[in-house]
Amino acid sequence: MDKKMRNEKLKMWRENLKQLEEELNTINAKKGAAAQDGDLSENAAYTLAIEDAVTTRVRIEEVKKIIRDLEQGK
């Protein structure tokens, strides 16, 4: 892969990472708001927010790996 293409891909993945991190912040805010609604064992919004946060964290780690690989020229 040539340098120009690698830089374009890095830019794209970094933007994707930024969006995912913003999404995680939003999810965490929703989780906090849902936690204030009482009994967490019966709070569907809280449970959903936890699941969304886990999924988003996994996606963030995947994107970070892609970025590392691109930076190392893999």
PDB file as gemmi writes it, atoms N, CA and C in Angstrom:
CRYST1    1.000    1.000    1.000  90.00  90.00  90.00 P 1                      
ATOM      1  N   MET A   1       0.850  -1.170   0.000  1.00  0.00           N  
ATOM      2  CA  MET A   1       0.000   0.000   0.000  1.00  0.00           C  
ATOM      3  C   MET A   1       0.902   1.242   0.000  1.00  0.00           C  
ATOM      4  N   ASP A   2       0.591   2.193  -0.866  1.00  0.00           N  
ATOM      5  CA  ASP A   2       1.424   3.391  -0.907  1.00  0.00           C  
ATOM      6  C   ASP A   2       1.100   4.324   0.260  1.00  0.00           C  
ATOM      7  N   LYS A   3       1.987   5.269   0.468  1.00  0.00           N  
ATOM      8  CA  LYS A   3       1.886   6.155   1.627  1.00  0.00           C  
ATOM      9  C   LYS A   3       0.610   6.996   1.593  1.00  0.00           C  
ATOM     10  N   LYS A   4       0.244   7.477   0.411  1.00  0.00           N  
ATOM     11  CA  LYS A   4      -0.960   8.320   0.295  1.00  0.00           C  
ATOM     12  C   LYS A   4      -2.207   7.535   0.697  1.00  0.00           C  
ATOM     13  N   MET A   5      -2.315   6.315   0.202  1.00  0.00           N  
ATOM     14  CA  MET A   5      -3.479   5.499   0.526  1.00  0.00           C  
ATOM     15  C   MET A   5      -3.496   5.170   2.023  1.00  0.00           C  
ATOM     16  N   ARG A   6      -2.340   4.859   2.594  1.00  0.00           N  
ATOM     17  CA  ARG A   6      -2.256   4.566   4.024  1.00  0.00           C  
ATOM     18  C   ARG A   6      -2.702   5.771   4.840  1.00  0.00           C  
ATOM     19  N   ASN A   7      -2.263   6.955   4.455  1.00  0.00           N  
ATOM     20  CA  ASN A   7      -2.656   8.173   5.171  1.00  0.00           C  
ATOM     21  C   ASN A   7      -4.154   8.437   5.070  1.00  0.00           C  
ATOM     22  N   GLU A   8      -4.735   8.166   3.909  1.00  0.00           N  
ATOM     23  CA  GLU A   8      -6.178   8.336   3.743  1.00  0.00           C  
ATOM     24  C   GLU A   8      -6.938   7.362   4.630  1.00  0.00           C  
ATOM     25  N   LYS A   9      -6.462   6.115   4.675  1.00  0.00           N  
ATOM     26  CA  LYS A   9      -7.115   5.123   5.524  1.00  0.00           C  
ATOM     27  C   LYS A   9      -6.964   5.488   7.002  1.00  0.00           C  
ATOM     28  N   LEU A  10      -5.773   5.951   7.381  1.00  0.00           N  
ATOM     29  CA  LEU A  10      -5.562   6.374   8.765  1.00  0.00           C  
ATOM     30  C   LEU A  10      -6.521   7.497   9.136  1.00  0.00           C  
ATOM     31  N   LYS A  11      -6.676   8.458   8.246  1.00  0.00           N  
ATOM     32  CA  LYS A  11      -7.589   9.571   8.507  1.00  0.00           C  
ATOM     33  C   LYS A  11      -9.006   9.066   8.686  1.00  0.00           C  
ATOM     34  N   MET A  12      -9.436   8.175   7.816  1.00  0.00           N  
ATOM     35  CA  MET A  12     -10.786   7.630   7.884  1.00  0.00           C  
ATOM     36  C   MET A  12     -11.001   6.879   9.200  1.00  0.00           C  
ATOM     37  N   TRP A  13     -10.050   6.025   9.577  1.00  0.00           N  
ATOM     38  CA  TRP A  13     -10.196   5.237  10.800  1.00  0.00           C  
ATOM     39  C   TRP A  13     -10.102   6.102  12.047  1.00  0.00           C  
ATOM     40  N   ARG A  14      -9.294   7.144  12.009  1.00  0.00           N  
ATOM     41  CA  ARG A  14      -9.222   8.052  13.159  1.00  0.00           C  
ATOM     42  C   ARG A  14     -10.541   8.805  13.340  1.00  0.00           C  
ATOM     43  N   GLU A  15     -11.155   9.195  12.243  1.00  0.00           N  
ATOM     44  CA  GLU A  15     -12.464   9.845  12.313  1.00  0.00           C  
ATOM     45  C   GLU A  15     -13.505   8.873  12.863  1.00  0.00           C  
ATOM     46  N   ASN A  16     -13.429   7.621  12.413  1.00  0.00           N  
ATOM     47  CA  ASN A  16     -14.330   6.596  12.904  1.00  0.00           C  
ATOM     48  C   ASN A  16     -14.143   6.407  14.406  1.00  0.00           C  
ATOM     49  N   LEU A  17     -12.897   6.387  14.854  1.00  0.00           N  
ATOM     50  CA  LEU A  17     -12.591   6.243  16.280  1.00  0.00           C  
ATOM     51  C   LEU A  17     -13.167   7.403  17.075  1.00  0.00           C  
ATOM     52  N   LYS A  18     -13.006   8.602  16.566  1.00  0.00           N  
ATOM     53  CA  LYS A  18     -13.544   9.779  17.253  1.00  0.00           C  
ATOM     54  C   LYS A  18     -15.060   9.679  17.395  1.00  0.00           C  
ATOM     55  N   GLN A  19     -15.744   9.253  16.347  1.00  0.00           N  
ATOM     56  CA  GLN A  19     -17.198   9.103  16.395  1.00  0.00           C  
ATOM     57  C   GLN A  19     -17.602   8.049  17.422  1.00  0.00           C  
ATOM     58  N   LEU A  20     -16.872   6.934  17.452  1.00  0.00           N  
ATOM     59  CA  LEU A  20     -17.187   5.880  18.416  1.00  0.00           C  
ATOM     60  C   LEU A  20     -16.971   6.354  19.848  1.00  0.00           C  
ATOM     61  N   GLU A  21     -15.910   7.117  20.063  1.00  0.00           N  
ATOM     62  CA  GLU A  21     -15.654   7.630  21.409  1.00  0.00           C  
ATOM     63  C   GLU A  21     -16.750   8.614  21.836  1.00  0.00           C  
ATOM     64  N   GLU A  22     -17.222   9.427  20.907  1.00  0.00           N  
ATOM     65  CA  GLU A  22     -18.329  10.341  21.208  1.00  0.00           C  
ATOM     66  C   GLU A  22     -19.607   9.552  21.495  1.00  0.00           C  
ATOM     67  N   GLU A  23     -19.819   8.491  20.721  1.00  0.00           N  
ATOM     68  CA  GLU A  23     -20.988   7.637  20.928  1.00  0.00           C  
ATOM     69  C   GLU A  23     -20.931   6.991  22.317  1.00  0.00           C  
ATOM     70  N   LEU A  24     -19.737   6.551  22.728  1.00  0.00           N  
ATOM     71  CA  LEU A  24     -19.577   5.944  24.047  1.00  0.00           C  
ATOM     72  C   LEU A  24     -19.874   6.957  25.143  1.00  0.00           C  
ATOM     73  N   ASN A  25     -19.445   8.185  24.966  1.00  0.00           N  
ATOM     74  CA  ASN A  25     -19.754   9.235  25.947  1.00  0.00           C  
ATOM     75  C   ASN A  25     -21.270   9.449  26.069  1.00  0.00           C  
ATOM     76  N   THR A  26     -21.951   9.434  24.935  1.00  0.00           N  
ATOM     77  CA  THR A  26     -23.408   9.587  24.932  1.00  0.00           C  
ATOM     78  C   THR A  26     -24.075   8.410  25.636  1.00  0.00           C  
ATOM     79  N   ILE A  27     -23.595   7.210  25.352  1.00  0.00           N  
ATOM     80  CA  ILE A  27     -24.147   6.007  25.988  1.00  0.00           C  
ATOM     81  C   ILE A  27     -23.935   6.069  27.499  1.00  0.00           C  
ATOM     82  N   ASN A  28     -22.744   6.479  27.910  1.00  0.00           N  
ATOM     83  CA  ASN A  28     -22.471   6.572  29.346  1.00  0.00           C  
ATOM     84  C   ASN A  28     -23.371   7.595  30.026  1.00  0.00           C  
ATOM     85  N   ALA A  29     -23.669   8.676  29.329  1.00  0.00           N  
ATOM     86  CA  ALA A  29     -24.584   9.678  29.888  1.00  0.00           C  
ATOM     87  C   ALA A  29     -25.993   9.087  30.025  1.00  0.00           C  
ATOM     88  N   LYS A  30     -26.420   8.325  29.015  1.00  0.00           N  
ATOM     89  CA  LYS A  30     -27.729   7.675  29.082  1.00  0.00           C  
ATOM     90  C   LYS A  30     -27.763   6.658  30.217  1.00  0.00           C  
ATOM     91  N   LYS A  31     -26.660   5.949  30.386  1.00  0.00           N  
ATOM     92  CA  LYS A  31     -26.583   4.954  31.461  1.00  0.00           C  
ATOM     93  C   LYS A  31     -26.722   5.640  32.809  1.00  0.00           C  
ATOM     94  N   GLY A  32     -26.056   6.767  32.964  1.00  0.00           N  
ATOM     95  CA  GLY A  32     -26.158   7.518  34.216  1.00  0.00           C  
ATOM     96  C   GLY A  32     -27.569   8.013  34.467  1.00  0.00           C  
ATOM     97  N   ALA A  33     -28.216   8.496  33.420  1.00  0.00           N  
ATOM     98  CA  ALA A  33     -29.589   8.976  33.566  1.00  0.00           C  
ATOM     99  C   ALA A  33     -30.526   7.822  33.903  1.00  0.00           C  
ATOM    100  N   ALA A  34     -30.305   6.670  33.259  1.00  0.00           N  
ATOM    101  CA  ALA A  34     -31.158   5.511  33.524  1.00  0.00           C  
ATOM    102  C   ALA A  34     -30.939   4.981  34.934  1.00  0.00           C  
ATOM    103  N   ALA A  35     -29.724   5.097  35.435  1.00  0.00           N  
ATOM    104  CA  ALA A  35     -29.417   4.617  36.788  1.00  0.00           C  
ATOM    105  C   ALA A  35     -30.192   5.403  37.840  1.00  0.00           C  
ATOM    106  N   GLN A  36     -30.531   6.615  37.534  1.00  0.00           N  
ATOM    107  CA  GLN A  36     -31.261   7.450  38.480  1.00  0.00           C  
ATOM    108  C   GLN A  36     -32.748   7.096  38.538  1.00  0.00           C  
ATOM    109  N   ASP A  37     -33.173   6.208  37.638  1.00  0.00           N  
ATOM    110  CA  ASP A  37     -34.594   5.855  37.569  1.00  0.00           C  
ATOM    111  C   ASP A  37     -34.995   4.754  38.539  1.00  0.00           C  
ATOM    112  N   GLY A  38     -34.114   4.366  39.433  1.00  0.00           N  
ATOM    113  CA  GLY A  38     -34.525   3.404  40.464  1.00  0.00           C  
ATOM    114  C   GLY A  38     -33.873   2.052  40.342  1.00  0.00           C  
ATOM    115  N   ASP A  39     -34.636   1.004  40.603  1.00  0.00           N  
ATOM    116  CA  ASP A  39     -34.171  -0.376  40.683  1.00  0.00           C  
ATOM    117  C   ASP A  39     -33.480  -0.794  39.386  1.00  0.00           C  
ATOM    118  N   LEU A  40     -32.167  -0.981  39.447  1.00  0.00           N  
ATOM    119  CA  LEU A  40     -31.398  -1.299  38.250  1.00  0.00           C  
ATOM    120  C   LEU A  40     -31.684  -2.713  37.739  1.00  0.00           C  
ATOM    121  N   SER A  41     -32.112  -3.598  38.605  1.00  0.00           N  
ATOM    122  CA  SER A  41     -32.381  -4.973  38.169  1.00  0.00           C  
ATOM    123  C   SER A  41     -33.595  -5.049  37.239  1.00  0.00           C  
ATOM    124  N   GLU A  42     -34.458  -4.054  37.281  1.00  0.00           N  
ATOM    125  CA  GLU A  42     -35.648  -4.035  36.426  1.00  0.00           C  
ATOM    126  C   GLU A  42     -35.649  -2.834  35.483  1.00  0.00           C  
ATOM    127  N   ASN A  43     -34.483  -2.268  35.256  1.00  0.00           N  
ATOM    128  CA  ASN A  43     -34.379  -1.062  34.448  1.00  0.00           C  
ATOM    129  C   ASN A  43     -33.846  -1.426  33.064  1.00  0.00           C  
ATOM    130  N   ALA A  44     -34.744  -1.560  32.104  1.00  0.00           N  
ATOM    131  CA  ALA A  44     -34.366  -1.963  30.755  1.00  0.00           C  
ATOM    132  C   ALA A  44     -33.451  -0.946  30.082  1.00  0.00           C  
ATOM    133  N   ALA A  45     -33.689   0.327  30.302  1.00  0.00           N  
ATOM    134  CA  ALA A  45     -32.859   1.365  29.684  1.00  0.00           C  
ATOM    135  C   ALA A  45     -31.417   1.259  30.184  1.00  0.00           C  
ATOM    136  N   TYR A  46     -31.251   0.982  31.458  1.00  0.00           N  
ATOM    137  CA  TYR A  46     -29.905   0.843  32.034  1.00  0.00           C  
ATOM    138  C   TYR A  46     -29.214  -0.389  31.453  1.00  0.00           C  
ATOM    139  N   THR A  47     -29.929  -1.497  31.388  1.00  0.00           N  
ATOM    140  CA  THR A  47     -29.365  -2.739  30.840  1.00  0.00           C  
ATOM    141  C   THR A  47     -28.963  -2.544  29.382  1.00  0.00           C  
ATOM    142  N   LEU A  48     -29.814  -1.909  28.618  1.00  0.00           N  
ATOM    143  CA  LEU A  48     -29.514  -1.648  27.214  1.00  0.00           C  
ATOM    144  C   LEU A  48     -28.293  -0.749  27.077  1.00  0.00           C  
ATOM    145  N   ALA A  49     -28.185   0.260  27.918  1.00  0.00           N  
ATOM    146  CA  ALA A  49     -27.038   1.170  27.866  1.00  0.00           C  
ATOM    147  C   ALA A  49     -25.747   0.422  28.183  1.00  0.00           C  
ATOM    148  N   ILE A  50     -25.789  -0.501  29.144  1.00  0.00           N  
ATOM    149  CA  ILE A  50     -24.600  -1.296  29.466  1.00  0.00           C  
ATOM    150  C   ILE A  50     -24.191  -2.142  28.265  1.00  0.00           C  
ATOM    151  N   GLU A  51     -25.165  -2.792  27.631  1.00  0.00           N  
ATOM    152  CA  GLU A  51     -24.881  -3.621  26.455  1.00  0.00           C  
ATOM    153  C   GLU A  51     -24.318  -2.777  25.314  1.00  0.00           C  
ATOM    154  N   ASP A  52     -24.902  -1.614  25.080  1.00  0.00           N  
ATOM    155  CA  ASP A  52     -24.407  -0.714  24.034  1.00  0.00           C  
ATOM    156  C   ASP A  52     -22.983  -0.259  24.332  1.00  0.00           C  
ATOM    157  N   ALA A  53     -22.694   0.020  25.599  1.00  0.00           N  
ATOM    158  CA  ALA A  53     -21.356   0.463  25.981  1.00  0.00           C  
ATOM    159  C   ALA A  53     -20.331  -0.630  25.729  1.00  0.00           C  
ATOM    160  N   VAL A  54     -20.671  -1.859  26.071  1.00  0.00           N  
ATOM    161  CA  VAL A  54     -19.751  -2.983  25.846  1.00  0.00           C  
ATOM    162  C   VAL A  54     -19.485  -3.154  24.350  1.00  0.00           C  
ATOM    163  N   THR A  55     -20.538  -3.137  23.564  1.00  0.00           N  
ATOM    164  CA  THR A  55     -20.388  -3.281  22.113  1.00  0.00           C  
ATOM    165  C   THR A  55     -19.530  -2.158  21.531  1.00  0.00           C  
ATOM    166  N   THR A  56     -19.766  -0.954  21.971  1.00  0.00           N  
ATOM    167  CA  THR A  56     -19.016   0.192  21.463  1.00  0.00           C  
ATOM    168  C   THR A  56     -17.552   0.110  21.875  1.00  0.00           C  
ATOM    169  N   ARG A  57     -17.280  -0.319  23.114  1.00  0.00           N  
ATOM    170  CA  ARG A  57     -15.883  -0.478  23.561  1.00  0.00           C  
ATOM    171  C   ARG A  57     -15.152  -1.515  22.710  1.00  0.00           C  
ATOM    172  N   VAL A  58     -15.828  -2.607  22.363  1.00  0.00           N  
ATOM    173  CA  VAL A  58     -15.218  -3.627  21.505  1.00  0.00           C  
ATOM    174  C   VAL A  58     -14.906  -3.026  20.141  1.00  0.00           C  
ATOM    175  N   ARG A  59     -15.839  -2.277  19.584  1.00  0.00           N  
ATOM    176  CA  ARG A  59     -15.612  -1.636  18.284  1.00  0.00           C  
ATOM    177  C   ARG A  59     -14.450  -0.653  18.364  1.00  0.00           C  
ATOM    178  N   ILE A  60     -14.343   0.092  19.462  1.00  0.00           N  
ATOM    179  CA  ILE A  60     -13.242   1.043  19.640  1.00  0.00           C  
ATOM    180  C   ILE A  60     -11.907   0.297  19.637  1.00  0.00           C  
ATOM    181  N   GLU A  61     -11.833  -0.807  20.356  1.00  0.00           N  
ATOM    182  CA  GLU A  61     -10.589  -1.581  20.398  1.00  0.00           C  
ATOM    183  C   GLU A  61     -10.233  -2.142  19.027  1.00  0.00           C  
ATOM    184  N   GLU A  62     -11.232  -2.575  18.264  1.00  0.00           N  
ATOM    185  CA  GLU A  62     -10.982  -3.073  16.915  1.00  0.00           C  
ATOM    186  C   GLU A  62     -10.427  -1.971  16.024  1.00  0.00           C  
ATOM    187  N   VAL A  63     -11.012  -0.792  16.106  1.00  0.00           N  
ATOM    188  CA  VAL A  63     -10.548   0.336  15.289  1.00  0.00           C  
ATOM    189  C   VAL A  63      -9.136   0.746  15.709  1.00  0.00           C  
ATOM    190  N   LYS A  64      -8.862   0.749  17.007  1.00  0.00           N  
ATOM    191  CA  LYS A  64      -7.505   1.085  17.473  1.00  0.00           C  
ATOM    192  C   LYS A  64      -6.490   0.096  16.927  1.00  0.00           C  
ATOM    193  N   LYS A  65      -6.845  -1.177  16.844  1.00  0.00           N  
ATOM    194  CA  LYS A  65      -5.931  -2.181  16.292  1.00  0.00           C  
ATOM    195  C   LYS A  65      -5.688  -1.919  14.816  1.00  0.00           C  
ATOM    196  N   ILE A  66      -6.742  -1.587  14.084  1.00  0.00           N  
ATOM    197  CA  ILE A  66      -6.591  -1.275  12.660  1.00  0.00           C  
ATOM    198  C   ILE A  66      -5.660  -0.083  12.489  1.00  0.00           C  
ATOM    199  N   ILE A  67      -5.838   0.942  13.316  1.00  0.00           N  
ATOM    200  CA  ILE A  67      -4.985   2.136  13.237  1.00  0.00           C  
ATOM    201  C   ILE A  67      -3.530   1.766  13.537  1.00  0.00           C  
ATOM    202  N   ARG A  68      -3.308   0.977  14.596  1.00  0.00           N  
ATOM    203  CA  ARG A  68      -1.930   0.555  14.933  1.00  0.00           C  
ATOM    204  C   ARG A  68      -1.297  -0.203  13.782  1.00  0.00           C  
ATOM    205  N   ASP A  69      -2.068  -1.126  13.187  1.00  0.00           N  
ATOM    206  CA  ASP A  69      -1.545  -1.907  12.069  1.00  0.00           C  
ATOM    207  C   ASP A  69      -1.185  -1.014  10.892  1.00  0.00           C  
ATOM    208  N   LEU A  70      -2.042  -0.040  10.594  1.00  0.00           N  
ATOM    209  CA  LEU A  70      -1.750   0.878   9.492  1.00  0.00           C  
ATOM    210  C   LEU A  70      -0.513   1.715   9.793  1.00  0.00           C  
ATOM    211  N   GLU A  71      -0.382   2.164  11.047  1.00  0.00           N  
ATOM    212  CA  GLU A  71       0.778   2.973  11.418  1.00  0.00           C  
ATOM    213  C   GLU A  71       2.073   2.167  11.318  1.00  0.00           C  
ATOM    214  N   GLN A  72       1.977   0.873  11.550  1.00  0.00           N  
ATOM    215  CA  GLN A  72       3.159   0.007  11.483  1.00  0.00           C  
ATOM    216  C   GLN A  72       3.391  -0.532  10.078  1.00  0.00           C  
ATOM    217  N   GLY A  73       2.510  -0.180   9.155  1.00  0.00           N  
ATOM    218  CA  GLY A  73       2.681  -0.579   7.778  1.00  0.00           C  
ATOM    219  C   GLY A  73       2.241  -1.994   7.486  1.00  0.00           C  
ATOM    220  N   LYS A  74       1.381  -2.546   8.308  1.00  0.00           N  
ATOM    221  CA  LYS A  74       0.900  -3.918   8.098  1.00  0.00           C  
ATOM    222  C   LYS A  74      -0.252  -3.949   7.137  1.00  0.00           C  
TER     223      LYS A  74                                                      
END                                                                             
